[in-house]
Amino acid sequence: MRVLVLNPPYFPRFSRPQRSPAVTKSETLYYPVWLAYATGHLERQGHEVRLIDAPARSLAIEDVLQISRELRPELLVLDTTTPSIVNDLQTARKFREHFPSTRIVLVGTHASARPAESLELCPEADIVCRGEYELTLEELAAHPERPLSEVAGITWTRDGNVVTNTSRAFNWNLDLLPFASEVFQKHLRLEDYYNPNARYPMVTIITGRGCPYRCTFCVYPQTMHGHKYRCRSVDNVADEFQWVQQNLPRVKAIFIEDDTLTVDRQRAVLLAEELTRRKIRLSWSANSRADVDYETLRAMKQAGLRQLCVGFESGDQQVLNKMKKGIKVSRYDQFMKDARRSGVLIHGCFIVGSPGETPTTMQKTLDLVLRINPTTAQFYPVMVYPEPRPTHTSSVRECWRARTTVTGSRPTAYTIPWCKTHRSRHAIWSNSAITPDAVSICAPDIWR
């Protein structure tokens, strides 16, 4: 089957795959890593697949349509996020105008969180693949004649009514998936992508999916991967490091985009030991919580770890409790001492405007940043995503409902301009103590 896998056009260099999609101040542009895994998996099944990252190449919808005329895709896989959903669905409509017989499948965080609504807003789309979608796409591509009622993990329409099938079981054998780095080399221009957490040029890989923690703000575990950490084997991950080192000599670093690589410290140490044994010379970085012990940090540093991207989020304990962070502010000081002692650089991530936030709690966050002094830091206004299941705090649920009153045919939250072209974003969250404008102003003020 001919398949087009599309990161759809929007603002140039719109970083749709990251947890807080935006055109960023740092020029960060994430690889479309989830689309890449689907692309590689379908290619392994013998399908003719083209992966297009339109924001990375500054492609407009007309450019994508022209490329598509050459491929004549039978299946379109289209990524979605909440900040860009109006645009994403418009891309699906445009595609339907020009390719009436192509089956259009929506994937990604927003469609997974709001599958029925996405199809109601865009009847031109045929299917939503909820959550992880490699195996679901495999079935749709291999058996296009199979009744959709028999395909797990999808939402679709029948006679104008939305039908939600049973969920698909998570894939626990991630070693069966292709190396994302191989897909990047074949389909993308590596120099288009930049992550300040890693040396340039770099590639991004996933070594495990899911996170056991319940942080209410984190979009991927709640919409895509669940709360159990499923890992590739240490050997399989080391094999990809080795492949990159041998086949992509211009690449200087690997960024591990697991939600929290260090949640399994024993595995993290075993991976470090294997990378050392294989004489891997690549620098690497990863996401982490601020609770890793010195011995684990030291082992990873000796294996080439350069930097950890760490979610501190807030300097106020009550705000951390409301977001279900599951950590004490006091732990941050010891973590930073151990990180400095081990030589691991720390990029600190902080959120402004979370439930319970006030000017006083925002000042506590600034005081924390100045006290622990991470190597670098970033400050985001909280991004309020629609929830696929009741895991958010009640205040976040109320905020989303208030912001998604349907006016005409579209929820109002989707027409609020979340993102701007000039490397910033709007806040849409408010409470009795702070306004969206205050949050939007506060985040860059702290950054300065």
Buried (B, 14 or more C-beta within 10 A) or exposed (E): BBBBBBBBBBBBBBBBBBBBBBBBEEEBBBBBBBBBBBBBBBBBEEBBBBBBBBBBBEBEBEBBBEBBEEBEBBBBBBBBBBBBBBBBBBBBEBBBEEBEEBBBBBBBBBBBBBBBBBBEBBEBBBBBBBBBBBBBBBBBBEEEEEEBEEBEBBBBBEEEEBBEBEEBEBBEEBEEBBBBBBBBBEBBEBEBBBBBBBBEBBBBBBBBBBBBBBBBBBBBBBBBBBEEBBBBBBEBBBBBBBBBBEEBEEBBBBBBBBBBBBBBBEBBBBBBBBBBEBEBEBBBBBBBBBBBEBEBBBBBBBBBBBBBBBBBBBBBBBBBBBBBBEBEBEEBEBBBEBBBEBEBBBBBBBBBBBBBBBEEBBBBBBEBBEEBEBBBBBBBBBBBBBBBEEBBBEBBBEBBEEBBEEEEEBBBBBEBEBBEEEBBBBBBBBBEBBBBEBBBBBBEEBEE
